[in-house]
Amino acid sequence: MFPIMSPALIDVPERLVRLERTLSLTIDLLHHLIERLDGQFGQALFGEDMKRLAAEAREDAERIDALVREKKRPAAAKLFREVAGVTWDEAHKVIGAWNSYPLTEKVKWLRLNRSVKALEQIQSRSP
């Protein structure tokens, strides 16, 4: 068993934070590997899907940034809720602190959520 998963060593909230961080780092690594493989073998190897997910996550973060700057927090919370798949309470909590996070962190969250949704769609289509 991995120490990150051991219930006896770490309390549940801390384990969740570590799991989320590990998943985020894993997706970062996958994106890095895809970029290197694209450079080596060409984009036909993976297609544009992974790059599209990253670009869409950045666009989402920038759209939410703009809504928060324009003081349209309800619209920003709605967009975050739709993209991240969280509850209204969670969306409003995140948007309330949105400006305290760096853009790279926001993009990572949104890219992670887009990646998970894409994987769920792929899984639902397979027999």
Buried (B, 14 or more C-beta within 10 A) or exposed (E): EEEEEEEEEBEEEEBEEBEEEEEBEEBEEEBEEBBEEBEEEEEEEBEEEBBEBBBBBBEBBEBBBEBBEEEBBEBBBBBBBEBBBBEEEBBBEBBEEBEEBEEEEBBBBBBBBBBBBBEEEEEEEEE
